[in-house]
Amino acid sequence: MDTRSKSTSLKERLTREAVYGTIVSLPSPEIAEAMALAGFDWLFIDLEHGAMSVLECQRMIQATGGRADCLVRVPELTESAVKKVLDTGAGGIIVPKVNTAEEAELAVAYSKYPPEGQRGVGATRAHGYGIHFSDYVERANRDLMVVLQIEHIEGVEHIESIASTPGLDVIFIGPYDLSASMGLMGQVDHPKVLEAIARVEEVCKQKGIHMGYFGMTADSVRPYIDKGYRLITCGTDTGFLVAGAAEVLGGLRP
């Protein structure tokens, strides 16, 4: 039994423990519900690569029933994309391929209500369709998470200025795209890739910023958990499906 203490705020939990999530890319409320029931702390709902709409994303968040926090990777860094995702009731956004301080500043600005940012005001699911409007607006800037992905060598080169952006919560390493940007596609354990990740770690440690990491297996993420990374993502819905099917077929076929 999982005896770790839990809070309604994923951001608060990050201050004291690692939280474990998985990528959900299939537009299925049932899969989101199943992953939450399986015990994941949070879900990485992927609108960048996943073939789903914002409405389907909202249905998936609803299906979890609050059992798991949902962070949504936006398809692009635009005010409209961020606003629509947060209005679904997501616990925060994950922004792909942040390479400059200017992009980091926009991600924060689009996520925060004035005076801290420029998020537009509506009465959507996040606000209880208006019923919980005042409560939501009061706590949104405090509780919603802004996660920036460093997944290109350009982002590593600008990590000092990116990590200095007020209002960001997590710097999340995307090792596969990072390795590809260095001409080392898929070689996530190559010394040069590890050196680039170490540079990001150094800056984030100096600035007191939590870090996140994605890996396909528990063994691949364990070294990062041991180094103090807090926002951990392991596996994907499609990966679990394929692996489970292959295991069954392996037992059936001689």
C-alpha positions as a LaTeX table, in Angstrom:
\begin{tabular}{lrrr}
\hline
Residue & $x$ (\AA) & $y$ (\AA) & $z$ (\AA) \\
\hline
Met1 & 0.00 & 0.00 & 0.00 \\
Asp2 & 1.21 & 3.50 & $-0.84$ \\
Thr3 & 1.46 & 5.30 & 2.49 \\
Arg4 & 2.96 & 8.58 & 1.23 \\
Ser5 & 1.09 & 11.67 & 2.30 \\
Lys6 & $-0.78$ & 13.50 & $-0.44$ \\
Ser7 & $-1.90$ & 17.06 & $-0.96$ \\
Thr8 & $-4.42$ & 18.63 & $-3.30$ \\
Ser9 & $-1.52$ & 20.59 & $-4.77$ \\
Leu10 & 0.96 & 18.67 & $-6.89$ \\
Lys11 & 3.26 & 21.66 & $-6.62$ \\
Glu12 & 3.28 & 21.34 & $-2.85$ \\
Arg13 & 4.07 & 17.63 & $-3.03$ \\
Leu14 & 7.13 & 18.36 & $-5.16$ \\
Thr15 & 8.68 & 20.22 & $-2.24$ \\
Arg16 & 8.92 & 17.02 & $-0.24$ \\
Glu17 & 8.84 & 13.98 & $-2.54$ \\
Ala18 & 9.10 & 12.60 & $-6.05$ \\
Val19 & 5.82 & 12.12 & $-7.90$ \\
Tyr20 & 5.37 & 9.45 & $-10.55$ \\
Gly21 & 3.47 & 9.84 & $-13.79$ \\
Thr22 & 3.15 & 8.39 & $-17.26$ \\
Ile23 & 2.46 & 9.76 & $-20.73$ \\
Val24 & $-1.08$ & 9.40 & $-22.06$ \\
Ser25 & $-1.29$ & 10.08 & $-25.78$ \\
Leu26 & $-4.38$ & 8.13 & $-26.86$ \\
Pro27 & $-7.64$ & 10.13 & $-26.76$ \\
Ser28 & $-9.32$ & 7.78 & $-24.31$ \\
Pro29 & $-11.00$ & 8.69 & $-21.01$ \\
Glu30 & $-10.91$ & 5.01 & $-20.12$ \\
Ile31 & $-7.13$ & 4.84 & $-20.44$ \\
Ala32 & $-6.71$ & 7.99 & $-18.35$ \\
Glu33 & $-9.04$ & 6.52 & $-15.74$ \\
Ala34 & $-7.17$ & 3.21 & $-15.74$ \\
Met35 & $-3.79$ & 4.89 & $-15.29$ \\
Ala36 & $-5.18$ & 6.90 & $-12.37$ \\
Leu37 & $-6.69$ & 3.78 & $-10.82$ \\
Ala38 & $-3.35$ & 2.00 & $-11.27$ \\
Gly39 & $-1.90$ & 4.50 & $-8.82$ \\
Phe40 & 0.07 & 7.04 & $-10.84$ \\
Asp41 & 0.36 & 10.35 & $-8.97$ \\
Trp42 & $-0.08$ & 12.37 & $-12.14$ \\
Leu43 & $-0.67$ & 12.02 & $-15.86$ \\
Phe44 & 1.30 & 13.67 & $-18.66$ \\
Ile45 & $-1.46$ & 14.24 & $-21.21$ \\
Asp46 & 0.17 & 14.86 & $-24.56$ \\
Leu47 & $-1.42$ & 17.32 & $-26.97$ \\
Glu48 & 1.86 & 17.85 & $-28.82$ \\
His49 & 2.16 & 14.35 & $-30.28$ \\
Gly50 & $-1.12$ & 12.78 & $-29.19$ \\
Ala51 & $-3.97$ & 12.73 & $-31.72$ \\
Met52 & $-6.54$ & 14.38 & $-29.49$ \\
Ser53 & $-8.51$ & 17.60 & $-29.21$ \\
Val54 & $-8.78$ & 19.91 & $-26.22$ \\
Leu55 & $-12.28$ & 18.56 & $-25.61$ \\
Glu56 & $-10.99$ & 14.98 & $-25.56$ \\
Cys57 & $-8.27$ & 16.12 & $-23.17$ \\
Gln58 & $-10.94$ & 17.58 & $-20.88$ \\
Arg59 & $-12.90$ & 14.32 & $-20.96$ \\
Met60 & $-9.75$ & 12.47 & $-19.91$ \\
Ile61 & $-9.16$ & 14.81 & $-16.98$ \\
Gln62 & $-12.77$ & 14.34 & $-15.91$ \\
Ala63 & $-12.40$ & 10.56 & $-16.11$ \\
Thr64 & $-9.58$ & 10.50 & $-13.56$ \\
Gly65 & $-12.02$ & 11.69 & $-10.92$ \\
Gly66 & $-9.28$ & 13.60 & $-9.13$ \\
Arg67 & $-7.33$ & 10.41 & $-8.43$ \\
Ala68 & $-4.33$ & 11.73 & $-10.37$ \\
Asp69 & $-3.23$ & 15.28 & $-11.16$ \\
Cys70 & $-3.15$ & 16.05 & $-14.87$ \\
Leu71 & $-0.50$ & 18.17 & $-16.53$ \\
Val72 & $-1.01$ & 18.79 & $-20.23$ \\
Arg73 & 1.70 & 19.27 & $-22.81$ \\
Val74 & 0.48 & 22.04 & $-25.07$ \\
Pro75 & 0.84 & 21.57 & $-28.82$ \\
Glu76 & 2.53 & 24.95 & $-29.19$ \\
Leu77 & 3.45 & 28.00 & $-27.15$ \\
Thr78 & 0.56 & 30.32 & $-27.95$ \\
Glu79 & $-1.76$ & 32.24 & $-25.66$ \\
Ser80 & $-4.79$ & 30.43 & $-27.10$ \\
Ala81 & $-3.32$ & 26.93 & $-26.62$ \\
Val82 & $-2.31$ & 27.58 & $-23.02$ \\
Lys83 & $-5.61$ & 29.24 & $-22.12$ \\
Lys84 & $-7.73$ & 26.44 & $-23.56$ \\
Val85 & $-5.72$ & 23.74 & $-21.80$ \\
Leu86 & $-5.88$ & 25.44 & $-18.41$ \\
Asp87 & $-9.60$ & 26.08 & $-18.82$ \\
Thr88 & $-10.17$ & 22.30 & $-18.98$ \\
Gly89 & $-9.18$ & 22.06 & $-15.32$ \\
Ala90 & $-5.64$ & 20.81 & $-15.93$ \\
Gly91 & $-3.25$ & 21.16 & $-13.01$ \\
Gly92 & $-0.74$ & 22.94 & $-15.21$ \\
Ile93 & 1.03 & 22.97 & $-18.55$ \\
Ile94 & 4.13 & 21.34 & $-19.97$ \\
Val95 & 5.73 & 23.44 & $-22.70$ \\
Pro96 & 7.86 & 21.57 & $-25.26$ \\
Lys97 & 11.25 & 22.67 & $-26.56$ \\
Val98 & 11.83 & 25.87 & $-24.63$ \\
Asn99 & 15.08 & 27.28 & $-25.99$ \\
Thr100 & 15.15 & 30.90 & $-24.84$ \\
Ala101 & 14.30 & 33.09 & $-21.87$ \\
Glu102 & 11.74 & 34.90 & $-24.03$ \\
Glu103 & 9.85 & 31.64 & $-24.59$ \\
Ala104 & 10.03 & 30.85 & $-20.88$ \\
Glu105 & 8.62 & 34.26 & $-20.02$ \\
Leu106 & 5.74 & 33.80 & $-22.46$ \\
Ala107 & 4.89 & 30.39 & $-20.98$ \\
Val108 & 4.60 & 31.93 & $-17.52$ \\
Ala109 & 2.71 & 35.00 & $-18.74$ \\
Tyr110 & 0.12 & 32.91 & $-20.60$ \\
Ser111 & $-0.41$ & 30.73 & $-17.50$ \\
Lys112 & $-0.87$ & 33.42 & $-14.85$ \\
Tyr113 & $-3.72$ & 35.81 & $-14.25$ \\
Pro114 & $-2.86$ & 39.52 & $-13.96$ \\
Pro115 & $-0.90$ & 41.12 & $-12.47$ \\
Glu116 & 1.56 & 38.18 & $-12.65$ \\
Gly117 & 0.67 & 37.37 & $-16.25$ \\
Gln118 & $-1.88$ & 37.87 & $-18.99$ \\
Arg119 & $-4.14$ & 34.81 & $-18.87$ \\
Gly120 & $-7.63$ & 35.63 & $-20.06$ \\
Val121 & $-10.59$ & 35.18 & $-17.74$ \\
Gly122 & $-13.48$ & 32.85 & $-18.56$ \\
Ala123 & $-16.05$ & 30.71 & $-16.75$ \\
Thr124 & $-15.10$ & 27.19 & $-17.84$ \\
Arg125 & $-14.77$ & 23.73 & $-16.31$ \\
Ala126 & $-11.72$ & 24.92 & $-14.35$ \\
His127 & $-13.94$ & 27.49 & $-12.65$ \\
Gly128 & $-16.78$ & 25.06 & $-11.98$ \\
Tyr129 & $-18.56$ & 26.71 & $-14.91$ \\
Gly130 & $-18.66$ & 29.86 & $-12.82$ \\
Ile131 & $-19.77$ & 28.25 & $-9.54$ \\
His132 & $-16.24$ & 28.22 & $-8.10$ \\
Phe133 & $-14.97$ & 31.20 & $-10.07$ \\
Ser134 & $-13.67$ & 33.30 & $-7.17$ \\
Asp135 & $-11.98$ & 30.39 & $-5.43$ \\
Tyr136 & $-10.26$ & 29.21 & $-8.61$ \\
Val137 & $-9.01$ & 32.64 & $-9.63$ \\
Glu138 & $-7.70$ & 33.25 & $-6.11$ \\
Arg139 & $-5.58$ & 30.09 & $-6.03$ \\
Ala140 & $-4.73$ & 29.47 & $-9.70$ \\
Asn141 & $-1.52$ & 31.49 & $-9.83$ \\
Arg142 & $-0.33$ & 29.74 & $-6.69$ \\
Asp143 & $-1.28$ & 26.13 & $-7.46$ \\
Leu144 & $-1.05$ & 25.68 & $-11.24$ \\
Met145 & 2.28 & 24.37 & $-12.49$ \\
Val146 & 4.43 & 25.69 & $-15.32$ \\
Val147 & 6.80 & 23.01 & $-16.57$ \\
Leu148 & 9.34 & 23.89 & $-19.25$ \\
Gln149 & 10.98 & 21.18 & $-21.31$ \\
Ile150 & 14.65 & 21.40 & $-22.16$ \\
Glu151 & 14.94 & 19.05 & $-25.11$ \\
His152 & 17.30 & 20.82 & $-27.49$ \\
Ile153 & 20.94 & 21.76 & $-27.13$ \\
Glu154 & 19.97 & 25.41 & $-27.69$ \\
Gly155 & 17.91 & 25.26 & $-24.52$ \\
Val156 & 20.92 & 23.87 & $-22.65$ \\
Glu157 & 23.05 & 26.73 & $-23.95$ \\
His158 & 20.50 & 29.26 & $-22.62$ \\
Ile159 & 19.64 & 27.43 & $-19.40$ \\
Glu160 & 20.95 & 30.23 & $-17.15$ \\
Ser161 & 18.50 & 32.78 & $-18.50$ \\
Ile162 & 15.65 & 30.27 & $-18.88$ \\
Ala163 & 15.98 & 29.10 & $-15.28$ \\
Ser164 & 16.01 & 32.70 & $-14.07$ \\
Thr165 & 12.43 & 33.21 & $-15.24$ \\
Pro166 & 10.13 & 34.06 & $-12.31$ \\
Gly167 & 7.08 & 31.81 & $-12.02$ \\
Leu168 & 8.36 & 28.58 & $-13.52$ \\
Asp169 & 8.10 & 25.45 & $-11.38$ \\
Val170 & 9.96 & 22.61 & $-13.10$ \\
Ile171 & 12.63 & 22.18 & $-15.74$ \\
Phe172 & 11.89 & 18.89 & $-17.47$ \\
Ile173 & 14.53 & 17.03 & $-19.48$ \\
Gly174 & 13.38 & 15.47 & $-22.75$ \\
Pro175 & 16.33 & 13.14 & $-23.35$ \\
Tyr176 & 15.31 & 11.74 & $-26.72$ \\
Asp177 & 14.82 & 15.06 & $-28.51$ \\
Leu178 & 17.87 & 16.44 & $-26.73$ \\
Ser179 & 20.03 & 13.61 & $-28.01$ \\
Ala180 & 18.61 & 14.08 & $-31.52$ \\
Ser181 & 19.46 & 17.79 & $-31.47$ \\
Met182 & 23.06 & 16.81 & $-30.74$ \\
Gly183 & 23.26 & 14.37 & $-33.65$ \\
Leu184 & 23.00 & 11.43 & $-31.26$ \\
Met185 & 19.46 & 10.22 & $-31.93$ \\
Gly186 & 18.25 & 7.91 & $-29.16$ \\
Gln187 & 21.63 & 7.78 & $-27.43$ \\
Val188 & 20.29 & 9.19 & $-24.17$ \\
Asp189 & 23.20 & 7.77 & $-22.16$ \\
His190 & 25.92 & 9.10 & $-24.46$ \\
Pro191 & 28.56 & 11.04 & $-22.48$ \\
Lys192 & 27.88 & 14.24 & $-24.42$ \\
Val193 & 24.14 & 14.02 & $-23.71$ \\
Leu194 & 24.80 & 13.30 & $-20.04$ \\
Glu195 & 27.17 & 16.27 & $-19.94$ \\
Ala196 & 24.44 & 18.53 & $-21.33$ \\
Ile197 & 21.95 & 17.23 & $-18.76$ \\
Ala198 & 24.50 & 17.76 & $-15.99$ \\
Arg199 & 24.81 & 21.40 & $-17.04$ \\
Val200 & 21.04 & 21.86 & $-16.65$ \\
Glu201 & 21.16 & 20.10 & $-13.28$ \\
Glu202 & 23.91 & 22.41 & $-12.08$ \\
Val203 & 21.96 & 25.56 & $-12.91$ \\
Cys204 & 18.66 & 24.26 & $-11.51$ \\
Lys205 & 20.36 & 23.28 & $-8.27$ \\
Gln206 & 21.84 & 26.77 & $-7.96$ \\
Lys207 & 18.44 & 28.36 & $-8.51$ \\
Gly208 & 16.42 & 25.90 & $-6.44$ \\
Ile209 & 14.27 & 24.68 & $-9.34$ \\
His210 & 12.75 & 21.19 & $-9.34$ \\
Met211 & 13.63 & 18.90 & $-12.23$ \\
Gly212 & 11.72 & 16.30 & $-14.21$ \\
Tyr213 & 12.74 & 13.44 & $-16.48$ \\
Phe214 & 11.16 & 10.98 & $-18.90$ \\
Gly215 & 12.26 & 7.39 & $-19.39$ \\
Met216 & 10.63 & 4.29 & $-20.82$ \\
Thr217 & 11.51 & 1.99 & $-17.90$ \\
Ala218 & 11.88 & 2.17 & $-14.15$ \\
Asp219 & 15.59 & 1.38 & $-14.52$ \\
Ser220 & 16.08 & 4.31 & $-16.89$ \\
Val221 & 14.57 & 6.86 & $-14.51$ \\
Arg222 & 15.96 & 5.46 & $-11.24$ \\
Pro223 & 19.33 & 7.29 & $-11.52$ \\
Tyr224 & 17.46 & 10.60 & $-11.86$ \\
Ile225 & 15.22 & 9.86 & $-8.89$ \\
Asp226 & 18.38 & 9.13 & $-6.90$ \\
Lys227 & 19.77 & 12.52 & $-7.95$ \\
Gly228 & 16.74 & 14.31 & $-6.58$ \\
Tyr229 & 14.53 & 14.78 & $-9.65$ \\
Arg230 & 10.94 & 15.19 & $-8.49$ \\
Leu231 & 8.62 & 15.16 & $-11.55$ \\
Ile232 & 9.16 & 11.65 & $-12.90$ \\
Thr233 & 7.51 & 10.29 & $-16.04$ \\
Cys234 & 7.88 & 6.60 & $-16.85$ \\
Gly235 & 6.47 & 4.81 & $-19.86$ \\
Thr236 & 3.58 & 5.58 & $-22.18$ \\
Asp237 & 0.06 & 4.27 & $-22.63$ \\
Thr238 & 0.91 & 2.86 & $-26.06$ \\
Gly239 & 4.10 & 1.31 & $-24.70$ \\
Phe240 & 2.20 & $-0.47$ & $-21.93$ \\
Leu241 & $-0.36$ & $-1.73$ & $-24.43$ \\
Val242 & 2.20 & $-3.09$ & $-26.87$ \\
Ala243 & 4.36 & $-4.63$ & $-24.13$ \\
Gly244 & 1.36 & $-6.35$ & $-22.55$ \\
Ala245 & 0.17 & $-7.72$ & $-25.88$ \\
Ala246 & 3.65 & $-8.95$ & $-26.80$ \\
Glu247 & 3.97 & $-10.70$ & $-23.43$ \\
Val248 & 0.70 & $-12.56$ & $-23.94$ \\
Leu249 & 1.57 & $-13.54$ & $-27.50$ \\
Gly250 & 5.00 & $-14.71$ & $-26.36$ \\
Gly251 & 3.29 & $-17.11$ & $-23.96$ \\
Leu252 & 0.88 & $-18.38$ & $-26.63$ \\
Arg253 & 3.22 & $-18.96$ & $-29.55$ \\
Pro254 & 5.89 & $-21.69$ & $-29.45$ \\
\hline
\end{tabular}
